[in-house]
Amino acid sequence: METEAVAELIRAGIPGADVQVSGDGSHFEAIVVSDVFEGLTPIKRERLVMETVREQVASGELHALSVKARTPAQQAAIGT
């Protein structure tokens, strides 16, 4: 699976999110920034992102995805 395909799945499931994905074809890391995460716990944020790729994980097409889900304010505080 390509990084852009993973990013598109996340964008489709979380419209308006800023999504950056890196990885090697089976193991990926996603940084997802969205207002949707406001007020959610880190685990709820991760679950929301993982739901967007549920079918690909279940089929084995996507082996592993590490998620960093942030609000725009959190991302701005990091400086990137």
PDB file of N, CA, C and O in Angstrom:
ATOM      1  N   MET A   1       0.842  -1.167   0.000  1.00  0.00           N
ATOM      2  CA  MET A   1       0.000   0.000   0.000  1.00  0.00           C
ATOM      3  C   MET A   1       0.891   1.235   0.000  1.00  0.00           C
ATOM      4  O   MET A   1       1.912   1.269   0.686  1.00  0.00           O
ATOM      5  N   GLU A   2       0.511   2.226  -0.754  1.00  0.00           N
ATOM      6  CA  GLU A   2       1.290   3.465  -0.862  1.00  0.00           C
ATOM      7  C   GLU A   2       0.889   4.462   0.229  1.00  0.00           C
ATOM      8  O   GLU A   2      -0.237   4.432   0.724  1.00  0.00           O
ATOM      9  N   THR A   3       1.819   5.340   0.594  1.00  0.00           N
ATOM     10  CA  THR A   3       1.535   6.332   1.634  1.00  0.00           C
ATOM     11  C   THR A   3       0.363   7.228   1.246  1.00  0.00           C
ATOM     12  O   THR A   3      -0.470   7.550   2.093  1.00  0.00           O
ATOM     13  N   GLU A   4       0.284   7.633  -0.018  1.00  0.00           N
ATOM     14  CA  GLU A   4      -0.800   8.519  -0.441  1.00  0.00           C
ATOM     15  C   GLU A   4      -2.152   7.818  -0.357  1.00  0.00           C
ATOM     16  O   GLU A   4      -3.158   8.464  -0.064  1.00  0.00           O
ATOM     17  N   ALA A   5      -2.195   6.526  -0.604  1.00  0.00           N
ATOM     18  CA  ALA A   5      -3.451   5.776  -0.487  1.00  0.00           C
ATOM     19  C   ALA A   5      -3.930   5.757   0.962  1.00  0.00           C
ATOM     20  O   ALA A   5      -5.125   5.893   1.224  1.00  0.00           O
ATOM     21  N   VAL A   6      -3.011   5.590   1.894  1.00  0.00           N
ATOM     22  CA  VAL A   6      -3.362   5.622   3.314  1.00  0.00           C
ATOM     23  C   VAL A   6      -3.876   7.014   3.682  1.00  0.00           C
ATOM     24  O   VAL A   6      -4.890   7.150   4.366  1.00  0.00           O
ATOM     25  N   ALA A   7      -3.169   8.039   3.222  1.00  0.00           N
ATOM     26  CA  ALA A   7      -3.585   9.417   3.507  1.00  0.00           C
ATOM     27  C   ALA A   7      -4.974   9.703   2.958  1.00  0.00           C
ATOM     28  O   ALA A   7      -5.778  10.356   3.624  1.00  0.00           O
ATOM     29  N   GLU A   8      -5.269   9.228   1.759  1.00  0.00           N
ATOM     30  CA  GLU A   8      -6.583   9.459   1.149  1.00  0.00           C
ATOM     31  C   GLU A   8      -7.694   8.768   1.933  1.00  0.00           C
ATOM     32  O   GLU A   8      -8.782   9.325   2.080  1.00  0.00           O
ATOM     33  N   LEU A   9      -7.439   7.582   2.430  1.00  0.00           N
ATOM     34  CA  LEU A   9      -8.434   6.890   3.258  1.00  0.00           C
ATOM     35  C   LEU A   9      -8.743   7.690   4.525  1.00  0.00           C
ATOM     36  O   LEU A   9      -9.900   7.822   4.922  1.00  0.00           O
ATOM     37  N   ILE A  10      -7.700   8.216   5.145  1.00  0.00           N
ATOM     38  CA  ILE A  10      -7.895   9.005   6.364  1.00  0.00           C
ATOM     39  C   ILE A  10      -8.640  10.295   6.038  1.00  0.00           C
ATOM     40  O   ILE A  10      -9.563  10.676   6.757  1.00  0.00           O
ATOM     41  N   ARG A  11      -8.245  10.971   4.955  1.00  0.00           N
ATOM     42  CA  ARG A  11      -8.935  12.209   4.553  1.00  0.00           C
ATOM     43  C   ARG A  11     -10.403  11.959   4.235  1.00  0.00           C
ATOM     44  O   ARG A  11     -11.256  12.791   4.543  1.00  0.00           O
ATOM     45  N   ALA A  12     -10.698  10.825   3.626  1.00  0.00           N
ATOM     46  CA  ALA A  12     -12.089  10.492   3.296  1.00  0.00           C
ATOM     47  C   ALA A  12     -12.913  10.278   4.562  1.00  0.00           C
ATOM     48  O   ALA A  12     -14.092  10.627   4.607  1.00  0.00           O
ATOM     49  N   GLY A  13     -12.296   9.709   5.581  1.00  0.00           N
ATOM     50  CA  GLY A  13     -13.000   9.433   6.826  1.00  0.00           C
ATOM     51  C   GLY A  13     -13.055  10.605   7.786  1.00  0.00           C
ATOM     52  O   GLY A  13     -13.935  10.677   8.643  1.00  0.00           O
ATOM     53  N   ILE A  14     -12.103  11.532   7.637  1.00  0.00           N
ATOM     54  CA  ILE A  14     -12.054  12.722   8.490  1.00  0.00           C
ATOM     55  C   ILE A  14     -11.910  13.933   7.563  1.00  0.00           C
ATOM     56  O   ILE A  14     -10.814  14.475   7.415  1.00  0.00           O
ATOM     57  N   PRO A  15     -13.005  14.352   6.947  1.00  0.00           N
ATOM     58  CA  PRO A  15     -12.948  15.460   5.981  1.00  0.00           C
ATOM     59  C   PRO A  15     -12.341  16.726   6.590  1.00  0.00           C
ATOM     60  O   PRO A  15     -12.642  17.099   7.724  1.00  0.00           O
ATOM     61  N   GLY A  16     -11.488  17.368   5.811  1.00  0.00           N
ATOM     62  CA  GLY A  16     -10.849  18.599   6.248  1.00  0.00           C
ATOM     63  C   GLY A  16      -9.587  18.401   7.057  1.00  0.00           C
ATOM     64  O   GLY A  16      -8.921  19.374   7.410  1.00  0.00           O
ATOM     65  N   ALA A  17      -9.246  17.162   7.358  1.00  0.00           N
ATOM     66  CA  ALA A  17      -8.044  16.894   8.154  1.00  0.00           C
ATOM     67  C   ALA A  17      -6.790  17.134   7.323  1.00  0.00           C
ATOM     68  O   ALA A  17      -6.764  16.883   6.118  1.00  0.00           O
ATOM     69  N   ASP A  18      -5.759  17.624   7.990  1.00  0.00           N
ATOM     70  CA  ASP A  18      -4.431  17.718   7.389  1.00  0.00           C
ATOM     71  C   ASP A  18      -3.742  16.400   7.728  1.00  0.00           C
ATOM     72  O   ASP A  18      -3.553  16.079   8.901  1.00  0.00           O
ATOM     73  N   VAL A  19      -3.369  15.642   6.704  1.00  0.00           N
ATOM     74  CA  VAL A  19      -2.837  14.294   6.913  1.00  0.00           C
ATOM     75  C   VAL A  19      -1.468  14.163   6.260  1.00  0.00           C
ATOM     76  O   VAL A  19      -1.297  14.476   5.082  1.00  0.00           O
ATOM     77  N   GLN A  20      -0.494  13.696   7.037  1.00  0.00           N
ATOM     78  CA  GLN A  20       0.838  13.386   6.523  1.00  0.00           C
ATOM     79  C   GLN A  20       1.132  11.933   6.886  1.00  0.00           C
ATOM     80  O   GLN A  20       1.031  11.536   8.047  1.00  0.00           O
ATOM     81  N   VAL A  21       1.496  11.151   5.879  1.00  0.00           N
ATOM     82  CA  VAL A  21       1.776   9.731   6.112  1.00  0.00           C
ATOM     83  C   VAL A  21       3.164   9.401   5.582  1.00  0.00           C
ATOM     84  O   VAL A  21       3.531   9.798   4.476  1.00  0.00           O
ATOM     85  N   SER A  22       3.924   8.674   6.378  1.00  0.00           N
ATOM     86  CA  SER A  22       5.212   8.149   5.931  1.00  0.00           C
ATOM     87  C   SER A  22       5.205   6.655   6.208  1.00  0.00           C
ATOM     88  O   SER A  22       4.442   6.171   7.045  1.00  0.00           O
ATOM     89  N   GLY A  23       6.060   5.930   5.501  1.00  0.00           N
ATOM     90  CA  GLY A  23       6.121   4.496   5.745  1.00  0.00           C
ATOM     91  C   GLY A  23       6.803   3.738   4.638  1.00  0.00           C
ATOM     92  O   GLY A  23       7.304   4.319   3.675  1.00  0.00           O
ATOM     93  N   ASP A  24       6.814   2.402   4.793  1.00  0.00           N
ATOM     94  CA  ASP A  24       7.583   1.553   3.887  1.00  0.00           C
ATOM     95  C   ASP A  24       6.743   0.573   3.076  1.00  0.00           C
ATOM     96  O   ASP A  24       7.294  -0.342   2.465  1.00  0.00           O
ATOM     97  N   GLY A  25       5.434   0.742   3.055  1.00  0.00           N
ATOM     98  CA  GLY A  25       4.602  -0.170   2.286  1.00  0.00           C
ATOM     99  C   GLY A  25       3.704  -1.043   3.128  1.00  0.00           C
ATOM    100  O   GLY A  25       2.638  -1.457   2.672  1.00  0.00           O
ATOM    101  N   SER A  26       4.119  -1.336   4.365  1.00  0.00           N
ATOM    102  CA  SER A  26       3.241  -2.095   5.260  1.00  0.00           C
ATOM    103  C   SER A  26       3.170  -1.474   6.651  1.00  0.00           C
ATOM    104  O   SER A  26       2.173  -1.639   7.354  1.00  0.00           O
ATOM    105  N   HIS A  27       4.215  -0.766   7.049  1.00  0.00           N
ATOM    106  CA  HIS A  27       4.251  -0.068   8.335  1.00  0.00           C
ATOM    107  C   HIS A  27       4.246   1.431   8.057  1.00  0.00           C
ATOM    108  O   HIS A  27       5.100   1.941   7.331  1.00  0.00           O
ATOM    109  N   PHE A  28       3.272   2.133   8.645  1.00  0.00           N
ATOM    110  CA  PHE A  28       3.110   3.553   8.367  1.00  0.00           C
ATOM    111  C   PHE A  28       2.988   4.359   9.653  1.00  0.00           C
ATOM    112  O   PHE A  28       2.629   3.833  10.706  1.00  0.00           O
ATOM    113  N   GLU A  29       3.296   5.652   9.541  1.00  0.00           N
ATOM    114  CA  GLU A  29       3.048   6.607  10.610  1.00  0.00           C
ATOM    115  C   GLU A  29       2.215   7.728  10.014  1.00  0.00           C
ATOM    116  O   GLU A  29       2.548   8.263   8.956  1.00  0.00           O
ATOM    117  N   ALA A  30       1.131   8.084  10.694  1.00  0.00           N
ATOM    118  CA  ALA A  30       0.261   9.158  10.230  1.00  0.00           C
ATOM    119  C   ALA A  30       0.202  10.260  11.278  1.00  0.00           C
ATOM    120  O   ALA A  30       0.001  10.005  12.466  1.00  0.00           O
ATOM    121  N   ILE A  31       0.382  11.492  10.808  1.00  0.00           N
ATOM    122  CA  ILE A  31       0.137  12.667  11.637  1.00  0.00           C
ATOM    123  C   ILE A  31      -1.134  13.284  11.084  1.00  0.00           C
ATOM    124  O   ILE A  31      -1.181  13.703   9.928  1.00  0.00           O
ATOM    125  N   VAL A  32      -2.164  13.336  11.919  1.00  0.00           N
ATOM    126  CA  VAL A  32      -3.476  13.805  11.490  1.00  0.00           C
ATOM    127  C   VAL A  32      -3.864  14.993  12.365  1.00  0.00           C
ATOM    128  O   VAL A  32      -3.911  14.888  13.590  1.00  0.00           O
ATOM    129  N   VAL A  33      -4.139  16.123  11.717  1.00  0.00           N
ATOM    130  CA  VAL A  33      -4.505  17.345  12.432  1.00  0.00           C
ATOM    131  C   VAL A  33      -5.919  17.727  12.028  1.00  0.00           C
ATOM    132  O   VAL A  33      -6.216  17.910  10.847  1.00  0.00           O
ATOM    133  N   SER A  34      -6.793  17.847  13.033  1.00  0.00           N
ATOM    134  CA  SER A  34      -8.191  18.170  12.739  1.00  0.00           C
ATOM    135  C   SER A  34      -8.886  18.753  13.962  1.00  0.00           C
ATOM    136  O   SER A  34      -8.570  18.400  15.099  1.00  0.00           O
ATOM    137  N   ASP A  35      -9.838  19.652  13.713  1.00  0.00           N
ATOM    138  CA  ASP A  35     -10.693  20.182  14.775  1.00  0.00           C
ATOM    139  C   ASP A  35     -11.564  19.089  15.389  1.00  0.00           C
ATOM    140  O   ASP A  35     -12.021  19.225  16.524  1.00  0.00           O
ATOM    141  N   VAL A  36     -11.792  18.019  14.654  1.00  0.00           N
ATOM    142  CA  VAL A  36     -12.629  16.909  15.129  1.00  0.00           C
ATOM    143  C   VAL A  36     -12.084  16.332  16.437  1.00  0.00           C
ATOM    144  O   VAL A  36     -12.844  15.793  17.241  1.00  0.00           O
ATOM    145  N   PHE A  37     -10.778  16.443  16.651  1.00  0.00           N
ATOM    146  CA  PHE A  37     -10.149  15.852  17.827  1.00  0.00           C
ATOM    147  C   PHE A  37     -10.327  16.691  19.092  1.00  0.00           C
ATOM    148  O   PHE A  37      -9.998  16.236  20.187  1.00  0.00           O
ATOM    149  N   GLU A  38     -10.842  17.906  18.950  1.00  0.00           N
ATOM    150  CA  GLU A  38     -11.032  18.797  20.096  1.00  0.00           C
ATOM    151  C   GLU A  38     -11.907  18.111  21.145  1.00  0.00           C
ATOM    152  O   GLU A  38     -13.019  17.674  20.850  1.00  0.00           O
ATOM    153  N   GLY A  39     -11.393  18.024  22.365  1.00  0.00           N
ATOM    154  CA  GLY A  39     -12.154  17.445  23.467  1.00  0.00           C
ATOM    155  C   GLY A  39     -12.119  15.927  23.563  1.00  0.00           C
ATOM    156  O   GLY A  39     -12.681  15.358  24.498  1.00  0.00           O
ATOM    157  N   LEU A  40     -11.470  15.261  22.615  1.00  0.00           N
ATOM    158  CA  LEU A  40     -11.378  13.799  22.645  1.00  0.00           C
ATOM    159  C   LEU A  40     -10.094  13.362  23.344  1.00  0.00           C
ATOM    160  O   LEU A  40      -9.071  14.042  23.265  1.00  0.00           O
ATOM    161  N   THR A  41     -10.157  12.230  24.023  1.00  0.00           N
ATOM    162  CA  THR A  41      -8.961  11.672  24.641  1.00  0.00           C
ATOM    163  C   THR A  41      -8.044  11.125  23.540  1.00  0.00           C
ATOM    164  O   THR A  41      -8.504  10.859  22.430  1.00  0.00           O
ATOM    165  N   PRO A  42      -6.766  10.959  23.837  1.00  0.00           N
ATOM    166  CA  PRO A  42      -5.855  10.411  22.820  1.00  0.00           C
ATOM    167  C   PRO A  42      -6.314   9.065  22.254  1.00  0.00           C
ATOM    168  O   PRO A  42      -6.182   8.829  21.053  1.00  0.00           O
ATOM    169  N   ILE A  43      -6.846   8.189  23.090  1.00  0.00           N
ATOM    170  CA  ILE A  43      -7.277   6.882  22.585  1.00  0.00           C
ATOM    171  C   ILE A  43      -8.488   7.022  21.666  1.00  0.00           C
ATOM    172  O   ILE A  43      -8.587   6.297  20.675  1.00  0.00           O
ATOM    173  N   LYS A  44      -9.404   7.929  21.966  1.00  0.00           N
ATOM    174  CA  LYS A  44     -10.558   8.147  21.090  1.00  0.00           C
ATOM    175  C   LYS A  44     -10.124   8.748  19.759  1.00  0.00           C
ATOM    176  O   LYS A  44     -10.701   8.440  18.715  1.00  0.00           O
ATOM    177  N   ARG A  45      -9.118   9.597  19.796  1.00  0.00           N
ATOM    178  CA  ARG A  45      -8.578  10.165  18.557  1.00  0.00           C
ATOM    179  C   ARG A  45      -7.987   9.060  17.685  1.00  0.00           C
ATOM    180  O   ARG A  45      -8.247   8.989  16.484  1.00  0.00           O
ATOM    181  N   GLU A  46      -7.186   8.198  18.316  1.00  0.00           N
ATOM    182  CA  GLU A  46      -6.565   7.107  17.566  1.00  0.00           C
ATOM    183  C   GLU A  46      -7.623   6.172  16.985  1.00  0.00           C
ATOM    184  O   GLU A  46      -7.515   5.742  15.836  1.00  0.00           O
ATOM    185  N   ARG A  47      -8.633   5.863  17.771  1.00  0.00           N
ATOM    186  CA  ARG A  47      -9.705   4.985  17.280  1.00  0.00           C
ATOM    187  C   ARG A  47     -10.419   5.598  16.082  1.00  0.00           C
ATOM    188  O   ARG A  47     -10.761   4.892  15.134  1.00  0.00           O
ATOM    189  N   LEU A  48     -10.644   6.903  16.120  1.00  0.00           N
ATOM    190  CA  LEU A  48     -11.301   7.589  15.017  1.00  0.00           C
ATOM    191  C   LEU A  48     -10.478   7.462  13.738  1.00  0.00           C
ATOM    192  O   LEU A  48     -11.025   7.205  12.665  1.00  0.00           O
ATOM    193  N   VAL A  49      -9.166   7.641  13.854  1.00  0.00           N
ATOM    194  CA  VAL A  49      -8.289   7.503  12.688  1.00  0.00           C
ATOM    195  C   VAL A  49      -8.243   6.045  12.230  1.00  0.00           C
ATOM    196  O   VAL A  49      -8.340   5.772  11.033  1.00  0.00           O
ATOM    197  N   MET A  50      -8.097   5.120  13.156  1.00  0.00           N
ATOM    198  CA  MET A  50      -7.997   3.707  12.788  1.00  0.00           C
ATOM    199  C   MET A  50      -9.267   3.193  12.114  1.00  0.00           C
ATOM    200  O   MET A  50      -9.203   2.286  11.284  1.00  0.00           O
ATOM    201  N   GLU A  51     -10.400   3.756  12.458  1.00  0.00           N
ATOM    202  CA  GLU A  51     -11.656   3.343  11.824  1.00  0.00           C
ATOM    203  C   GLU A  51     -11.629   3.632  10.320  1.00  0.00           C
ATOM    204  O   GLU A  51     -12.287   2.936   9.546  1.00  0.00           O
ATOM    205  N   THR A  52     -10.879   4.647   9.906  1.00  0.00           N
ATOM    206  CA  THR A  52     -10.822   5.001   8.478  1.00  0.00           C
ATOM    207  C   THR A  52     -10.072   3.965   7.645  1.00  0.00           C
ATOM    208  O   THR A  52     -10.243   3.908   6.428  1.00  0.00           O
ATOM    209  N   VAL A  53      -9.249   3.152   8.288  1.00  0.00           N
ATOM    210  CA  VAL A  53      -8.463   2.131   7.571  1.00  0.00           C
ATOM    211  C   VAL A  53      -8.785   0.717   8.064  1.00  0.00           C
ATOM    212  O   VAL A  53      -8.018  -0.217   7.828  1.00  0.00           O
ATOM    213  N   ARG A  54      -9.903   0.568   8.737  1.00  0.00           N
ATOM    214  CA  ARG A  54     -10.288  -0.710   9.343  1.00  0.00           C
ATOM    215  C   ARG A  54     -10.261  -1.862   8.343  1.00  0.00           C
ATOM    216  O   ARG A  54      -9.709  -2.922   8.635  1.00  0.00           O
ATOM    217  N   GLU A  55     -10.851  -1.662   7.172  1.00  0.00           N
ATOM    218  CA  GLU A  55     -10.925  -2.739   6.177  1.00  0.00           C
ATOM    219  C   GLU A  55      -9.539  -3.157   5.692  1.00  0.00           C
ATOM    220  O   GLU A  55      -9.280  -4.345   5.496  1.00  0.00           O
ATOM    221  N   GLN A  56      -8.650  -2.187   5.500  1.00  0.00           N
ATOM    222  CA  GLN A  56      -7.305  -2.491   5.018  1.00  0.00           C
ATOM    223  C   GLN A  56      -6.491  -3.232   6.081  1.00  0.00           C
ATOM    224  O   GLN A  56      -5.683  -4.100   5.751  1.00  0.00           O
ATOM    225  N   VAL A  57      -6.700  -2.895   7.344  1.00  0.00           N
ATOM    226  CA  VAL A  57      -6.020  -3.607   8.428  1.00  0.00           C
ATOM    227  C   VAL A  57      -6.565  -5.031   8.518  1.00  0.00           C
ATOM    228  O   VAL A  57      -5.797  -5.985   8.650  1.00  0.00           O
ATOM    229  N   ALA A  58      -7.880  -5.175   8.449  1.00  0.00           N
ATOM    230  CA  ALA A  58      -8.511  -6.496   8.552  1.00  0.00           C
ATOM    231  C   ALA A  58      -8.078  -7.427   7.423  1.00  0.00           C
ATOM    232  O   ALA A  58      -7.924  -8.631   7.631  1.00  0.00           O
ATOM    233  N   SER A  59      -7.884  -6.872   6.234  1.00  0.00           N
ATOM    234  CA  SER A  59      -7.497  -7.695   5.081  1.00  0.00           C
ATOM    235  C   SER A  59      -5.998  -7.995   5.052  1.00  0.00           C
ATOM    236  O   SER A  59      -5.549  -8.858   4.297  1.00  0.00           O
ATOM    237  N   GLY A  60      -5.222  -7.278   5.878  1.00  0.00           N
ATOM    238  CA  GLY A  60      -3.779  -7.458   5.873  1.00  0.00           C
ATOM    239  C   GLY A  60      -3.059  -6.566   4.881  1.00  0.00           C
ATOM    240  O   GLY A  60      -1.830  -6.567   4.816  1.00  0.00           O
ATOM    241  N   GLU A  61      -3.821  -5.803   4.108  1.00  0.00           N
ATOM    242  CA  GLU A  61      -3.211  -4.880   3.144  1.00  0.00           C
ATOM    243  C   GLU A  61      -2.377  -3.822   3.863  1.00  0.00           C
ATOM    244  O   GLU A  61      -1.342  -3.385   3.361  1.00  0.00           O
ATOM    245  N   LEU A  62      -2.838  -3.422   5.031  1.00  0.00           N
ATOM    246  CA  LEU A  62      -2.135  -2.455   5.875  1.00  0.00           C
ATOM    247  C   LEU A  62      -1.781  -3.177   7.168  1.00  0.00           C
ATOM    248  O   LEU A  62      -2.664  -3.559   7.936  1.00  0.00           O
ATOM    249  N   HIS A  63      -0.490  -3.361   7.401  1.00  0.00           N
ATOM    250  CA  HIS A  63      -0.057  -4.163   8.552  1.00  0.00           C
ATOM    251  C   HIS A  63      -0.030  -3.357   9.844  1.00  0.00           C
ATOM    252  O   HIS A  63      -0.517  -3.825  10.873  1.00  0.00           O
ATOM    253  N   ALA A  64       0.528  -2.162   9.805  1.00  0.00           N
ATOM    254  CA  ALA A  64       0.674  -1.377  11.030  1.00  0.00           C
ATOM    255  C   ALA A  64       0.583   0.107  10.724  1.00  0.00           C
ATOM    256  O   ALA A  64       1.124   0.586   9.728  1.00  0.00           O
ATOM    257  N   LEU A  65      -0.113   0.828  11.602  1.00  0.00           N
ATOM    258  CA  LEU A  65      -0.242   2.276  11.467  1.00  0.00           C
ATOM    259  C   LEU A  65      -0.082   2.905  12.841  1.00  0.00           C
ATOM    260  O   LEU A  65      -0.866   2.647  13.754  1.00  0.00           O
ATOM    261  N   SER A  66       0.939   3.729  12.973  1.00  0.00           N
ATOM    262  CA  SER A  66       1.150   4.510  14.182  1.00  0.00           C
ATOM    263  C   SER A  66       0.472   5.858  13.962  1.00  0.00           C
ATOM    264  O   SER A  66       0.651   6.479  12.914  1.00  0.00           O
ATOM    265  N   VAL A  67      -0.302   6.311  14.940  1.00  0.00           N
ATOM    266  CA  VAL A  67      -1.108   7.516  14.765  1.00  0.00           C
ATOM    267  C   VAL A  67      -0.706   8.597  15.761  1.00  0.00           C
ATOM    268  O   VAL A  67      -0.572   8.345  16.958  1.00  0.00           O
ATOM    269  N   LYS A  68      -0.518   9.803  15.238  1.00  0.00           N
ATOM    270  CA  LYS A  68      -0.384  11.002  16.063  1.00  0.00           C
ATOM    271  C   LYS A  68      -1.532  11.906  15.636  1.00  0.00           C
ATOM    272  O   LYS A  68      -1.493  12.503  14.560  1.00  0.00           O
ATOM    273  N   ALA A  69      -2.551  12.006  16.480  1.00  0.00           N
ATOM    274  CA  ALA A  69      -3.748  12.784  16.164  1.00  0.00           C
ATOM    275  C   ALA A  69      -3.762  14.030  17.038  1.00  0.00           C
ATOM    276  O   ALA A  69      -3.774  13.942  18.266  1.00  0.00           O
ATOM    277  N   ARG A  70      -3.760  15.194  16.390  1.00  0.00           N
ATOM    278  CA  ARG A  70      -3.639  16.458  17.113  1.00  0.00           C
ATOM    279  C   ARG A  70      -4.694  17.457  16.660  1.00  0.00           C
ATOM    280  O   ARG A  70      -5.213  17.383  15.547  1.00  0.00           O
ATOM    281  N   THR A  71      -4.997  18.395  17.556  1.00  0.00           N
ATOM    282  CA  THR A  71      -5.831  19.523  17.171  1.00  0.00           C
ATOM    283  C   THR A  71      -4.928  20.545  16.476  1.00  0.00           C
ATOM    284  O   THR A  71      -3.707  20.472  16.611  1.00  0.00           O
ATOM    285  N   PRO A  72      -5.505  21.491  15.738  1.00  0.00           N
ATOM    286  CA  PRO A  72      -4.670  22.531  15.123  1.00  0.00           C
ATOM    287  C   PRO A  72      -3.853  23.309  16.159  1.00  0.00           C
ATOM    288  O   PRO A  72      -2.707  23.670  15.892  1.00  0.00           O
ATOM    289  N   ALA A  73      -4.423  23.570  17.327  1.00  0.00           N
ATOM    290  CA  ALA A  73      -3.688  24.296  18.368  1.00  0.00           C
ATOM    291  C   ALA A  73      -2.491  23.492  18.860  1.00  0.00           C
ATOM    292  O   ALA A  73      -1.419  24.053  19.084  1.00  0.00           O
ATOM    293  N   GLN A  74      -2.660  22.200  19.027  1.00  0.00           N
ATOM    294  CA  GLN A  74      -1.543  21.352  19.447  1.00  0.00           C
ATOM    295  C   GLN A  74      -0.454  21.332  18.389  1.00  0.00           C
ATOM    296  O   GLN A  74       0.731  21.390  18.716  1.00  0.00           O
ATOM    297  N   GLN A  75      -0.845  21.250  17.132  1.00  0.00           N
ATOM    298  CA  GLN A  75       0.133  21.234  16.047  1.00  0.00           C
ATOM    299  C   GLN A  75       0.879  22.560  15.984  1.00  0.00           C
ATOM    300  O   GLN A  75       2.090  22.584  15.763  1.00  0.00           O
ATOM    301  N   ALA A  76       0.159  23.666  16.178  1.00  0.00           N
ATOM    302  CA  ALA A  76       0.790  24.989  16.156  1.00  0.00           C
ATOM    303  C   ALA A  76       1.796  25.131  17.293  1.00  0.00           C
ATOM    304  O   ALA A  76       2.840  25.761  17.124  1.00  0.00           O
ATOM    305  N   ALA A  77       1.489  24.553  18.445  1.00  0.00           N
ATOM    306  CA  ALA A  77       2.398  24.622  19.586  1.00  0.00           C
ATOM    307  C   ALA A  77       3.690  23.867  19.323  1.00  0.00           C
ATOM    308  O   ALA A  77       4.743  24.220  19.855  1.00  0.00           O
ATOM    309  N   ILE A  78       3.607  22.823  18.499  1.00  0.00           N
ATOM    310  CA  ILE A  78       4.793  22.054  18.134  1.00  0.00           C
ATOM    311  C   ILE A  78       5.648  22.847  17.157  1.00  0.00           C
ATOM    312  O   ILE A  78       6.871  22.709  17.128  1.00  0.00           O
ATOM    313  N   GLY A  79       4.991  23.678  16.359  1.00  0.00           N
ATOM    314  CA  GLY A  79       5.719  24.534  15.431  1.00  0.00           C
ATOM    315  C   GLY A  79       5.869  23.973  14.045  1.00  0.00           C
ATOM    316  O   GLY A  79       6.718  24.442  13.288  1.00  0.00           O
ATOM    317  N   THR A  80       5.060  22.966  13.674  1.00  0.00           N
ATOM    318  CA  THR A  80       5.136  22.411  12.324  1.00  0.00           C
ATOM    319  C   THR A  80       3.785  22.417  11.669  1.00  0.00           C
ATOM    320  O   THR A  80       3.652  21.986  10.523  1.00  0.00           O
TER     321      THR A  80
END
